[in-house]
Amino acid sequence: MSKRILLLIVCSLFFAKSNLQAQSAKAFDSLAQLAKTLPDNTTKLGVYDEIFAYVNITPSLVKNYINDAIKLSQRLKSKAAEMTFFTGAGKLYYELGDYDNAIKYYLEGAKVAESAKDYAYMSEVYSLINDVYIINKNFEKSDEYLAKEWDIIRQHFPEDDWLLASYYSKKSRIFNIKNNLDSALYYGWKVADITKKTAAQSTENAKLYVNDLRLVGVIYTAREQYKEAEQIFATCKSILDTVKVQSANAKTLCRLYGNIGDLMQQKGNYKEALTAFDQSLRYAKEIAHPDAEMNAYLKISEVYNKQQNYKEEVLFLKKYYALKDSLFTTDKQIKMTELEADYQLEKKNATLAVQEAETARQKNLRNISIIIAATVVLVLGAVSILYRRIRSKNKLLAKQNTQILQQKEALEKLNTVKDKMFSVISHDLRNPIHTLKTFFALSKENNLSAEKQSRYRDQMEQSVIQTGTMMDNLLVWAQMQLSNKAPNISAIDTSDTIKNALAEVRSQAQLKQIIFEEQLLEIDAVSNKPILEIAIRNLLTNAIKFSQPGSKVEVSNAVEQEQVIIKIRDFGIGMNSQQIVQINNKVLESQSGTQGEKGSGMGLMLVVQLLQQINASLHIESSPDSGSTFSIRLPKV
């Protein structure tokens, strides 16, 4: 019976993983196709960034885009993107087990970070390089990059507790591997002391502190200081008991009981060791963690061996090897599935190549037929040929005249777009950039109080967000003016689209302590998801800009009279009727926010134009000092 249950669990894991891989591959293919269609610009960089997010899921597919992404970031002179892609390439090869290439790309990323003086990124890359050397037990190189990481933390981030904790954790880990338990214990306590400071703030922080404290107990066990180890593990258990959501603690409890079992086994207290390992096994099954489950089986068999209970030892060894063999078979099946998918893809490509060759042959035959027909026509008479030539020239002239007029209109449109862009760049972007320069100059003064430094940082972040939003709107507007291609319209989930837009502006809202009250239903509408998301994001940014600090913004969706209505309501300064008319007439007018936020005035004008492209409309209800309600009306599926 137990074998059947085990087989069902393994099969369910296999099908779940296969389904996840299929969904991931489909999403990845969509991004790959989008990357092929886009010109070399920042939008394409963003698509490459999304592709690199699949490093841990489909590393072999992401591998094909490494060089293209890096070269594009270099052509666009985006050091931030270049660093991101070098690091992503390093992580990809780390996942594939190719540590030489992982080190190669990490070092390239470090060079870019050094040239940009991006010390936070340099610290991150040195930490990643250190991980590679630790896993290969090259402690000489590991110590070298650990020292570099420490120099950066000491000089530039001496008060950053999380960077310090990460550094001390690596030191403890290396000393533990070297069996230098005194030093390992010293740095283990330093990590636990740091994470203890924030343990009371949230469940996740509490579990992080428990995990760090647990590792201290493991070192005490290795040092045979059993009393201290028991006290540590008892403290960990007490902290976890105070966390109400037990299901979220299962993974931590699985590890903790495993450590307690090791301690009791090492002390010779086999009864309590079995009890602890049984608990670890229970939590391993609860979180469906096959590796932890196998480890528990193996540990239990070892205890029975110590007790000379060989019958039970053999029973748990069988469970261990049965699970190990089933996982090995599952991995082989997944690998075969991947190989089969690659084969089908190659087969499809070969079929397409044959079809293209046949199409080319038919085209050549058609061209030959045309030539023969033209020859026959020439033979029929010079007059007919002359007439055809004159008519052809007249058609060509008419076509050329039409093209010239079209080119003239396009050039005039381009000139208008250029003038508008230069106007916004020269006027509306000058103030935020000047503000940033002033803030950077002030931040270098050592005599500034902590309060002023914090205020300047918040103002700098607000200015960066405003400038980024302004540039995004400007680029989208310019693309709309230049593109004649109609957007794709299909059924989309409005709730998912709204949530994506909320995620993009949440940090901006936090700067003003603005709360989003969401009433979202899973409602499908006929629209274009990227365009609708941009429109919602602009309306949310507008609501944040004109809301008072500490207020709220209500976001909801509903169905009314066969239409899907998306409402965004703020309680800010509001608008008069003249301003609403200007928005509907696409009149560009900038107005400062409640904290002096600047803008280009393009946001709401852009929303109106975007919604017109997807057969939607914008309705505005507002009055001065009473806030505003923006309603997007979309066709229901």
C-alpha positions in Angstrom: 0.0 0.0 0.0 2.8 2.4 0.9 4.6 1.7 -2.4 1.4 2.6 -4.3 1.1 5.9 -2.4 4.7 6.6 -3.0 4.3 5.9 -6.7 1.2 8.2 -6.9 3.2 11.0 -5.2 6.1 10.6 -7.7 3.8 10.5 -10.7 1.9 13.6 -9.6 5.2 15.4 -9.1 6.3 14.3 -12.6 3.1 15.4 -14.3 3.1 18.7 -12.4 6.7 19.4 -13.4 6.0 18.4 -17.0 2.9 20.6 -17.1 4.9 23.5 -15.6 7.7 23.0 -18.2 5.1 23.0 -21.0 3.5 26.2 -19.8 7.0 27.8 -19.3 8.1 26.7 -22.8 4.9 28.3 -24.3 5.5 31.5 -22.5 9.1 31.5 -23.4 8.3 30.9 -27.1 6.0 34.0 -27.0 8.8 36.2 -25.6 11.3 34.8 -28.2 8.9 35.6 -31.1 8.4 39.1 -29.7 12.2 39.6 -29.5 12.5 38.7 -33.2 9.9 41.3 -34.2 11.2 44.3 -32.2 13.8 46.8 -33.3 17.0 47.2 -31.3 15.7 49.5 -28.5 15.1 49.6 -24.8 11.8 47.7 -25.2 13.7 44.8 -26.7 16.1 44.9 -23.8 13.1 44.5 -21.5 12.0 41.4 -23.4 15.5 39.9 -23.1 15.3 40.6 -19.4 12.0 38.6 -19.3 13.7 35.8 -21.2 16.5 35.7 -18.7 13.9 35.1 -15.9 13.6 31.6 -17.3 17.2 30.7 -16.4 16.2 28.3 -13.6 13.3 26.7 -15.7 14.6 26.4 -19.2 18.4 27.2 -19.1 19.1 25.4 -22.4 16.7 27.7 -24.3 17.8 30.9 -22.6 21.4 30.0 -23.6 20.7 30.9 -27.2 20.0 34.5 -26.3 23.0 35.4 -24.2 25.2 36.9 -26.9 22.3 38.8 -28.5 21.2 40.4 -25.2 24.8 41.4 -24.2 25.6 42.9 -27.6 22.3 44.9 -27.7 23.0 46.3 -24.2 26.5 47.3 -25.3 25.2 49.0 -28.5 22.6 50.9 -26.5 25.4 51.7 -23.9 23.2 50.5 -21.1 25.6 49.4 -18.4 22.8 48.4 -16.1 21.4 46.0 -18.7 24.9 44.8 -19.6 25.6 43.9 -15.9 22.3 42.2 -15.6 22.9 40.0 -18.7 26.4 39.1 -17.7 25.2 38.0 -14.3 22.2 36.1 -15.8 24.6 34.3 -18.2 26.8 33.3 -15.2 23.7 32.0 -13.3 22.7 30.0 -16.4 26.0 28.2 -16.7 26.0 27.7 -12.9 22.7 25.9 -13.3 24.1 23.8 -16.1 27.1 22.9 -14.0 29.6 24.7 -16.4 31.5 26.5 -13.6 34.3 27.8 -15.9 31.8 29.7 -18.1 29.9 30.8 -15.0 33.1 32.4 -13.6 33.9 33.9 -17.1 30.6 35.8 -17.3 30.6 36.8 -13.6 34.0 38.4 -14.1 32.8 40.3 -17.2 29.9 41.6 -15.2 32.3 42.6 -12.4 34.4 44.6 -15.0 31.4 46.6 -16.1 30.4 47.2 -12.5 33.9 48.4 -11.7 33.9 50.8 -14.6 30.5 52.2 -13.6 31.5 52.3 -9.9 28.4 50.3 -9.0 29.6 49.0 -5.7 26.3 47.3 -4.7 26.5 45.3 -7.9 30.2 44.5 -7.5 29.4 43.1 -4.0 26.7 40.9 -5.5 28.9 39.6 -8.3 31.8 38.9 -5.9 29.3 36.9 -3.7 28.2 34.9 -6.7 31.8 34.1 -7.7 32.5 33.1 -4.2 29.6 30.6 -4.3 31.2 28.9 -7.4 34.6 28.6 -5.7 33.0 27.3 -2.5 31.1 24.5 -4.3 34.3 23.5 -6.0 36.2 23.7 -2.7 38.7 26.2 -4.1 39.2 28.0 -0.8 42.1 30.1 -2.0 40.1 31.8 -4.7 37.0 31.8 -2.4 39.0 33.7 0.3 40.3 36.1 -2.4 36.8 37.2 -3.6 35.4 37.1 0.0 38.0 39.7 0.9 37.0 41.8 -2.1 33.4 41.6 -1.0 34.3 42.6 2.5 36.3 45.6 1.3 33.3 46.9 -0.6 30.9 46.3 2.4 33.3 48.0 4.8 34.0 51.0 2.7 30.5 51.6 1.2 27.9 49.7 3.1 29.1 49.4 6.7 25.6 49.8 8.1 23.9 47.3 5.8 23.0 44.4 8.1 21.8 42.1 5.3 25.1 42.4 3.4 27.0 41.8 6.6 24.8 38.8 7.4 25.4 37.4 3.9 29.2 37.9 4.3 29.3 36.3 7.8 27.2 33.4 6.6 29.7 32.6 3.9 32.6 32.8 6.4 30.9 30.4 8.7 30.1 28.0 5.8 33.7 28.0 4.6 35.1 27.4 8.1 32.6 24.6 8.7 33.7 22.9 5.5 37.4 23.3 6.6 36.3 21.8 10.0 37.5 24.9 11.7 34.5 24.8 14.1 35.6 27.6 16.4 35.7 30.2 13.6 32.5 28.7 12.1 30.7 29.1 15.4 32.0 32.7 15.8 30.6 33.8 12.4 27.5 31.7 12.8 26.6 33.7 16.0 27.3 37.0 14.2 24.7 36.1 11.5 22.1 35.0 14.1 22.7 38.3 16.1 21.9 40.3 13.0 18.8 38.5 11.9 17.5 38.5 15.5 17.1 42.2 15.3 14.2 41.9 12.7 12.8 38.5 13.8 9.8 40.1 15.5 8.8 42.2 12.4 7.3 39.3 10.3 6.8 35.6 10.0 9.4 35.4 7.2 12.0 37.3 9.3 11.3 35.0 12.3 11.9 31.9 10.1 15.1 33.4 8.8 16.4 34.0 12.3 15.4 30.4 13.3 17.3 29.0 10.3 20.4 31.0 11.2 20.1 30.0 14.9 19.6 26.4 13.8 22.9 26.4 12.0 24.6 27.5 15.2 23.1 24.5 16.9 24.5 22.2 14.1 28.0 23.6 14.8 27.5 23.0 18.6 26.6 19.4 17.7 29.7 19.0 15.6 31.7 20.4 18.6 30.0 17.8 20.9 28.7 20.6 23.0 25.3 18.8 23.3 23.9 21.0 26.1 24.3 24.2 24.1 23.0 22.5 21.0 19.8 21.3 22.8 19.2 24.8 24.2 19.6 26.3 20.7 17.1 23.8 19.1 14.7 24.3 22.0 14.8 28.1 21.3 14.1 27.5 17.6 11.2 25.3 18.4 9.8 27.9 20.8 10.0 30.6 18.2 8.3 28.5 15.5 5.5 27.6 18.0 4.6 31.3 18.2 4.1 31.5 14.4 0.5 30.6 13.8 0.7 29.5 10.1 2.2 26.1 10.7 2.0 25.0 7.0 4.4 27.9 6.2 6.9 26.5 8.8 6.9 22.9 7.5 10.2 23.3 5.6 12.0 24.9 8.6 10.5 22.3 11.0 11.7 19.5 8.7 15.2 20.7 8.9 15.1 21.4 12.6 13.8 18.0 13.6 16.5 16.5 11.3 19.2 18.4 13.2 17.7 17.3 16.6 17.7 13.7 15.3 21.4 14.0 14.5 22.1 15.5 17.9 20.3 12.7 19.7 21.9 10.0 17.6 25.4 11.4 18.3 24.6 11.4 22.0 23.4 7.8 21.8 19.8 8.6 22.7 18.4 6.5 19.9 14.7 6.6 21.0 14.6 10.4 20.9 16.6 10.3 17.6 13.9 8.1 16.0 11.1 10.4 17.3 12.9 13.5 15.8 13.6 11.8 12.4 9.9 10.6 12.3 8.8 14.2 12.7 11.3 15.4 10.0 9.9 12.7 7.7 6.3 13.8 8.4 7.1 17.4 7.4 9.1 16.3 4.4 6.0 14.5 3.1 3.8 17.5 3.9 5.9 19.8 1.7 6.4 17.0 -0.9 10.2 17.3 -0.7 11.6 13.9 -2.0 15.3 14.7 -1.1 14.3 15.5 2.5 12.2 12.4 2.6 15.0 10.2 1.4 17.4 11.7 3.9 14.9 10.9 6.7 14.7 7.3 5.6 18.4 7.0 5.5 18.9 8.6 9.0 16.2 6.3 10.5 17.9 3.2 9.0 21.2 4.3 10.6 19.6 4.6 14.0 18.1 1.1 13.7 21.6 -0.1 12.7 23.0 1.3 15.9 20.3 -0.5 17.8 21.1 -3.7 15.9 17.5 -3.8 14.8 18.4 -5.0 11.3 14.9 -5.9 10.2 13.7 -2.2 10.6 17.0 -1.0 9.1 16.4 -3.1 5.9 12.8 -1.8 5.7 13.8 1.9 5.7 16.7 1.3 3.4 14.2 -0.3 0.9 12.1 2.8 1.2 15.1 5.0 0.7 16.3 3.2 -2.5 12.7 2.8 -3.8 12.2 6.6 -3.7 15.7 7.2 -5.1 15.1 4.9 -8.0 11.7 6.4 -8.7 13.1 9.9 -8.8 15.9 8.8 -11.1 13.3 7.2 -13.4 11.3 10.4 -13.3 14.3 12.5 -14.3 15.0 10.2 -17.1 11.4 10.5 -18.4 11.6 14.3 -18.2 14.9 14.2 -20.1 13.3 11.9 -22.7 10.4 14.3 -23.0 12.7 17.2 -23.6 14.7 15.2 -26.2 11.4 14.2 -27.9 10.4 17.9 -28.0 13.7 18.9 -29.5 13.4 16.1 -32.1 9.8 17.2 -33.1 11.1 20.8 -33.4 13.9 19.8 -35.7 11.5 17.7 -37.7 9.1 20.6 -38.0 12.0 22.9 -39.2 13.0 20.3 -41.8 9.4 20.1 -43.1 9.3 23.9 -43.3 12.6 23.9 -45.2 11.1 21.4 -47.8 8.0 23.6 -48.1 10.1 26.7 -48.7 12.1 24.9 -51.3 8.9 23.8 -53.1 7.5 27.4 -52.9 10.7 28.7 -54.4 10.5 26.1 -57.2 6.9 27.1 -58.0 7.8 30.7 -58.0 10.6 30.1 -60.5 8.2 28.2 -62.7 5.7 31.1 -62.5 8.5 33.5 -63.5 9.5 31.4 -66.5 5.8 31.3 -67.6 5.6 35.1 -67.3 8.8 35.4 -69.4 7.4 33.1 -72.1 4.1 35.0 -72.1 5.9 38.3 -72.4 7.9 37.0 -75.3 4.8 35.9 -77.1 3.3 39.4 -76.6 6.4 41.0 -78.0 6.1 38.9 -81.1 2.4 39.9 -81.6 3.3 43.4 -82.5 5.4 46.5 -81.8 2.3 48.7 -81.5 0.9 46.6 -78.7 4.2 46.7 -76.9 4.5 50.5 -77.3 1.0 51.0 -75.9 1.7 48.7 -72.9 4.9 50.6 -72.2 3.3 54.0 -72.2 0.5 52.7 -70.0 3.0 51.1 -67.6 5.0 54.3 -67.4 1.9 56.3 -66.6 0.9 53.8 -63.9 4.5 54.0 -62.5 4.4 57.8 -62.5 1.1 57.8 -60.7 2.4 55.3 -58.2 5.6 57.3 -57.7 3.5 60.5 -57.2 1.4 58.7 -54.6 4.6 57.5 -52.8 6.0 61.0 -52.8 2.9 62.3 -51.2 2.9 59.6 -48.6 6.5 60.2 -47.9 5.8 63.9 -47.5 3.0 63.3 -45.0 5.2 60.8 -43.2 8.1 63.3 -43.0 5.7 66.0 -41.7 4.4 63.6 -39.1 8.0 62.7 -38.1 8.9 66.3 -37.8 5.9 67.0 -35.6 6.8 64.0 -33.4 10.4 65.2 -33.2 9.4 68.8 -32.2 7.1 67.4 -29.6 9.7 65.1 -28.2 12.4 67.8 -28.1 10.0 70.1 -26.4 9.3 67.7 -23.7 12.9 66.6 -23.3 14.2 70.2 -23.2 11.6 71.5 -20.9 9.9 68.8 -18.7 13.0 66.6 -18.2 15.3 69.5 -17.4 13.9 70.2 -13.9 14.0 66.5 -12.7 17.5 66.1 -13.9 18.6 69.4 -12.3 16.9 68.2 -9.1 18.8 64.9 -9.2 22.1 66.8 -9.7 21.4 68.9 -6.7 20.4 65.9 -4.6 23.6 64.1 -5.6 25.7 67.1 -4.7 24.0 67.4 -1.3 24.3 63.7 -0.6 28.1 64.0 -0.7 28.1 66.4 2.2 29.1 64.6 5.4 27.6 67.1 7.8 24.0 66.3 6.7 21.8 64.8 9.4 20.3 61.4 9.0 16.8 62.9 8.7 17.9 65.1 5.8 19.7 62.3 4.1 16.6 60.1 4.3 14.4 63.0 3.0 16.8 63.6 0.1 16.8 59.9 -0.8 13.0 59.9 -0.9 13.0 63.0 -3.1 15.6 61.5 -5.4 13.6 58.3 -5.7 10.4 60.3 -6.4 12.2 62.3 -9.1 13.6 59.2 -10.7 10.1 57.6 -10.8 8.6 60.8 -12.3 11.3 61.0 -15.0 10.9 57.3 -15.8 7.2 57.6 -16.1 7.6 60.7 -18.3 10.0 58.9 -20.6 7.8 55.8 -20.8 4.8 57.9 -21.8 6.9 59.9 -24.3 8.2 56.7 -26.0 4.7 55.1 -26.1 3.2 58.3 -27.6 5.9 58.6 -30.2 5.5 55.0 -31.2 1.8 55.5 -31.6 2.4 58.5 -33.8 4.8 56.5 -36.1 3.1 53.2 -36.2 0.2 52.5 -38.6 -0.3 48.9 -37.4 -3.5 48.1 -35.6 -3.0 46.3 -32.3 -4.1 42.7 -31.8 -7.5 42.4 -30.0 -8.4 39.3 -28.0 -10.0 38.1 -24.8 -7.9 39.1 -21.7 -8.3 38.8 -17.9 -8.8 42.3 -16.7 -8.1 41.4 -13.1 -4.6 40.1 -14.0 -3.9 43.2 -16.2 -4.9 45.5 -13.3 -2.7 43.6 -10.8 0.3 43.9 -13.2 -0.2 47.7 -13.4 -0.6 47.9 -9.6 2.7 46.0 -9.1 4.5 48.6 -11.3 3.4 51.6 -9.3 3.3 50.2 -5.8 6.7 51.5 -4.9 5.7 55.0 -6.1 2.6 54.8 -3.9 4.6 53.8 -0.9 6.7 56.9 -1.1 3.5 58.9 -0.4 2.0 56.3 2.0 -0.9 55.8 -0.3 -3.0 52.6 0.1 -4.6 50.8 -2.8 -8.1 49.3 -2.0 -8.7 46.6 -4.5 -12.1 45.0 -5.4 -11.1 42.8 -8.4 -13.1 40.1 -10.1 -11.9 37.6 -12.7 -13.7 39.2 -15.7 -12.7 38.8 -19.3 -12.9 41.6 -21.8 -12.0 42.1 -25.5 -8.9 44.2 -25.6 -5.1 44.3 -26.0 -3.4 43.5 -22.7 -0.1 45.5 -23.1 -2.0 48.7 -24.2 -4.6 48.4 -21.5 -1.9 47.8 -18.9 -0.1 51.0 -20.0 -3.4 53.0 -19.8 -4.2 51.6 -16.3 -0.7 52.3 -15.1 -0.9 56.0 -16.2 -4.3 56.4 -14.5 -2.8 54.9 -11.3 0.3 57.2 -11.5 -2.1 60.2 -12.0 -4.1 59.2 -9.0 -1.0 58.9 -6.8 0.4 62.2 -8.1 -2.7 64.2 -7.2 -3.6 62.4 -3.9 -2.6 63.7 -0.5 0.0 61.6 1.4 -1.6 58.9 3.5 -4.8 58.8 1.5 -6.2 55.9 -0.5 -6.9 55.0 -4.1 -9.8 52.6 -4.9 -9.4 50.2 -7.9 -12.2 47.9 -9.0 -13.7 46.1 -12.1 -17.3 45.1 -12.8 -19.8 44.3 -15.6 -22.4 46.8 -16.5 -24.8 46.5 -19.4 -22.6 44.1 -21.4 -19.5 46.2 -20.8 -16.6 45.7 -18.5 -15.9 48.8 -16.3 -12.5 49.4 -14.7 -12.7 52.2 -12.1 -9.8 54.1 -10.5 -11.0 56.5 -7.8 -8.8 58.9 -5.8 -9.6 61.5 -3.2 -7.2 64.1 -4.2 -7.4 67.7 -5.5 -9.8 66.8 -8.4 -10.5 68.7 -11.6 -12.9 71.3 -13.0 -15.1 70.8 -16.0 -12.7 72.7 -18.3 -9.8 70.4 -17.4 -12.0 67.4 -18.2 -12.8 68.8 -21.6 -9.1 69.4 -22.3 -8.3 65.8 -21.5 -11.1 64.5 -23.8 -9.8 66.8 -26.6 -6.2 65.5 -26.1 -4.9 68.9 -25.1 -1.4 68.7 -23.6 -1.2 70.5 -20.2 1.1 69.8 -17.3 0.2 70.3 -13.6 2.2 69.7 -10.4 1.2 67.0 -8.0 0.4 67.4 -4.3 4.1 67.2 -3.4 5.3 69.2 -6.3 5.7 66.2 -8.7 6.4 67.3 -12.2 5.1 65.8 -15.4 4.9 66.2 -19.1 1.1 66.4 -19.3 1.1 63.5 -21.7 -0.2 60.8 -19.3 -4.0 61.3 -19.6 -3.8 62.4 -23.3 -1.9 59.1 -23.9 -4.6 57.1 -22.1 -7.3 58.6 -24.3 -5.4 57.8 -27.5 -4.5 54.3 -26.3 -8.0 53.4 -25.4 -9.3 54.6 -28.8 -6.9 52.1 -30.5 -8.5 49.1 -28.6 -12.2 50.1 -29.0 -12.4 51.4 -25.4 -13.3 54.7 -23.9 -12.5 56.8 -20.9 -15.1 58.5 -18.7 -14.2 61.1 -16.1 -16.1 62.2 -13.0 -14.5 64.9 -10.9 -14.9 68.2 -9.1 -12.3 70.4 -7.3 -11.2 69.1 -3.9 -13.4 66.0 -4.2 -11.1 63.6 -6.0 -11.6 62.0 -9.4 -13.0 58.8 -10.8 -11.7 57.4 -14.1 -13.7 54.7 -15.8 -12.4 52.6 -18.6 -15.3 50.9 -20.6 -14.4 47.8 -22.6 -16.5 45.3 -24.7 -17.4 42.2 -22.7 -16.4 38.8 -24.1 
